[in-house]
Amino acid sequence: YRYGTDICRYDFLALSDHSEYTTDYFWWLQQKLADLYHVPGFLSVLYNSEWSLRFPDGHHNTVFPSRPTVKLHGWLGAAKDLPGGWKILETLGLKAVTIPHTGGDPGMGTTWATQDERYRRLCEIFQSGRGSYEHEDCPRMFPTATNRKGFYWRALEKGYHVGVIASSDQGYGAAYACVYAPENTREAIWQALWDRRTYGSTTYGLVLDVRSGDRWMGEQWES
């Protein structure tokens, strides 16, 4: 958290560990640390764990704006596939977004075989720790992105409404999830993620404002 504020100069942050390797106690401790470093107006810290589903569902960062949360185990029980995990979130009435993390990876990626737009609203298309999973032969494509069915453009071809972010993932902060939010609070940041008022950047401070008339990026409407 200190690195995120002092070096990366983040406005918001969601640290993640693989749920399958995280004990219940450590997940509780992570949430307590998130509360300790959460300073509304300066650094909004959201709750996040990596739901490490096996291929072809793929690894998803599961981001919550508030407690209670749930730690989804991608290898056991009902949460071992995407529909099962989404059903748990629905049954518990939890607000969450589940974001594909390494879509084009042959082991950790997805194939976009199923979709629930209540929860899978975004896709991480670039991470500084690896590269891009946007489309075939895209700039800075990660060399081992051999799972072509997992590229972001595949989701668009299927008609899914999915926004984009970037992230660092052990890349020392050199990629950013950017949101448009009215204030720097957990709820406002999370709502911007859910509303897809987002973009990804590999440059600090880049402002991208894309609209259609008075409609924000990420909105869905009929003319």
C-alpha positions in Angstrom: 0.0 0.0 0.0 2.9 2.4 0.8 4.4 1.6 -2.6 1.1 2.3 -4.3 0.7 5.7 -2.7 4.3 6.9 -2.4 5.7 5.5 -5.7 2.8 4.8 -8.0 0.7 7.6 -6.7 -2.5 5.6 -7.0 -5.9 7.1 -6.2 -7.4 3.7 -5.6 -6.0 0.2 -5.2 -7.2 -3.4 -4.9 -4.5 -5.9 -3.9 -5.1 -9.5 -4.8 -3.9 -13.0 -3.8 -5.1 -16.3 -5.2 -8.1 -17.4 -3.1 -7.1 -21.1 -3.4 -3.8 -20.4 -1.5 -5.3 -18.0 1.0 -6.6 -19.2 4.3 -9.8 -17.8 5.8 -7.7 -16.1 8.5 -5.4 -14.5 5.9 -8.4 -13.3 3.9 -9.7 -11.7 7.1 -6.3 -10.1 7.7 -6.2 -8.7 4.1 -9.5 -7.1 4.6 -8.4 -5.5 7.9 -5.3 -4.2 6.2 -7.4 -2.7 3.4 -9.4 -0.9 6.1 -6.3 0.4 7.8 -4.9 1.9 4.6 -8.2 3.1 3.2 -8.3 7.0 3.3 -11.4 8.4 1.5 -10.4 11.2 -0.7 -6.8 10.1 -0.9 -6.6 6.3 -1.4 -9.7 4.2 -1.8 -8.8 0.5 -1.1 -11.2 -2.0 -2.4 -11.5 -5.7 -1.4 -10.1 -8.1 -4.0 -9.2 -11.7 -4.3 -8.1 -13.7 -7.4 -10.7 -16.4 -8.2 -8.3 -18.8 -9.9 -10.6 -20.9 -12.0 -9.0 -23.6 -14.2 -9.0 -23.2 -18.0 -11.2 -22.6 -19.9 -13.0 -20.4 -17.3 -9.8 -18.6 -16.3 -8.5 -16.4 -13.5 -10.7 -13.5 -12.4 -10.1 -10.7 -10.0 -13.2 -10.4 -7.8 -13.6 -6.9 -6.5 -16.0 -5.8 -3.7 -16.8 -2.3 -2.5 -17.7 -3.2 1.0 -17.9 -6.1 3.5 -19.2 -8.8 3.8 -17.3 -10.4 1.0 -16.8 -14.0 -0.1 -13.6 -15.9 -1.0 -14.4 -17.9 -4.1 -12.4 -21.1 -4.4 -11.9 -22.0 -8.0 -11.0 -25.6 -7.5 -13.6 -26.9 -5.1 -17.4 -26.8 -4.6 -19.9 -24.6 -6.4 -17.4 -21.9 -7.3 -15.2 -24.2 -9.5 -16.9 -22.8 -12.6 -18.1 -19.3 -13.6 -21.8 -19.9 -13.3 -21.4 -21.5 -9.9 -19.4 -18.6 -8.5 -21.8 -16.1 -10.0 -24.7 -18.0 -8.4 -23.0 -17.7 -5.0 -22.6 -13.9 -5.4 -26.3 -13.7 -6.4 -27.5 -15.9 -3.5 -25.5 -13.9 -0.9 -26.7 -10.6 -2.5 -23.1 -9.3 -2.8 -21.9 -6.5 -5.0 -18.9 -7.7 -7.0 -17.3 -7.4 -10.4 -15.3 -10.4 -11.7 -12.6 -9.3 -14.1 -10.7 -11.8 -16.4 -7.1 -11.4 -15.5 -5.0 -13.2 -18.2 -7.5 -13.9 -20.9 -5.2 -15.1 -23.7 -3.0 -17.3 -21.5 -3.3 -21.0 -22.4 -3.4 -22.1 -18.7 -5.0 -19.2 -16.8 -7.1 -17.7 -19.6 -10.8 -17.9 -20.6 -12.6 -18.7 -23.8 -15.6 -16.4 -23.2 -17.9 -19.5 -23.4 -20.4 -18.1 -20.9 -21.3 -14.6 -19.7 -23.2 -12.9 -16.9 -23.2 -9.2 -17.4 -24.3 -8.6 -13.8 -20.8 -9.6 -12.7 -18.4 -9.8 -15.7 -18.5 -6.2 -16.8 -14.8 -5.6 -17.5 -11.7 -7.3 -18.9 -8.1 -6.7 -18.1 -6.6 -6.3 -21.5 -3.0 -5.3 -20.5 -0.7 -5.9 -17.5 2.7 -4.5 -17.2 4.0 -7.7 -15.6 3.2 -9.5 -18.9 1.7 -7.7 -21.9 -1.4 -7.4 -23.9 -4.3 -9.8 -24.4 -6.4 -7.5 -26.6 -6.4 -9.2 -30.0 -4.2 -11.2 -32.4 -0.9 -9.4 -33.2 -1.9 -6.4 -31.0 0.9 -4.0 -29.8 3.0 -5.5 -27.0 1.1 -8.8 -27.2 2.4 -11.2 -24.5 4.5 -13.9 -26.4 2.8 -16.9 -24.7 -0.7 -15.6 -25.4 -1.5 -18.7 -27.5 -5.1 -19.0 -26.3 -6.6 -16.9 -29.1 -10.2 -17.6 -27.9 -9.4 -15.6 -24.8 -8.6 -12.3 -26.4 -10.7 -9.3 -25.5 -12.0 -8.9 -29.1 -13.5 -12.4 -28.9 -15.9 -11.1 -26.3 -16.9 -8.3 -28.5 -17.4 -10.6 -31.4 -19.8 -12.6 -29.2 -21.8 -9.5 -28.6 -20.8 -9.2 -24.9 -20.8 -5.7 -23.4 -17.4 -5.6 -21.6 -15.3 -2.6 -20.7 -11.5 -2.5 -20.2 -8.9 -1.9 -17.6 -5.1 -2.4 -17.4 -3.1 -3.4 -14.3 0.4 -3.9 -13.0 0.4 -7.6 -11.8 4.0 -7.6 -10.4 4.9 -4.9 -13.0 5.7 -2.3 -10.4 2.8 0.0 -11.2 3.5 0.6 -14.9 -0.1 0.1 -16.1 -3.3 1.6 -14.8 -7.0 0.9 -14.3 -8.6 4.3 -14.9 -12.2 5.3 -13.9 -14.5 8.3 -14.0 -16.0 8.7 -10.6 -17.6 11.7 -8.9 -15.5 11.3 -5.8 -12.6 9.2 -4.5 -14.5 6.7 -2.3 -14.9 2.9 -2.4 -18.5 3.0 -3.5 -17.9 5.6 -6.2 -14.8 3.8 -7.6 -16.6 0.4 -7.5 -19.7 1.9 -9.2 -17.5 3.4 -11.9 -16.0 -0.1 -12.5 -19.5 -1.7 -12.7 -20.8 1.1 -15.0 -17.8 0.5 -17.3 -16.7 4.1 -17.0 -13.2 2.8 -17.4 -10.1 2.6 -19.6 -6.6 1.2 -19.3 -3.4 3.1 -19.7 0.4 2.4 -19.7 1.1 6.2 -19.1 0.5 7.9 -15.7 -2.0 10.8 -15.9 -3.4 10.0 -19.4 -7.0 11.4 -19.7 -9.3 9.7 -22.2 -12.8 11.1 -22.6 -15.0 9.2 -25.0 -18.7 9.9 -25.2 -21.6 9.7 -27.6 -23.6 12.9 -27.1 -24.4 13.0 -23.4 -23.7 9.3 -23.0 -20.7 8.1 -21.0 -18.3 5.4 -22.1 -19.7 2.1 -21.0 -23.4 3.1 -21.1 -25.9 1.0 -22.9 -29.0 2.5 -24.6 -31.3 2.2 -27.5 -31.8 5.1 -30.0 
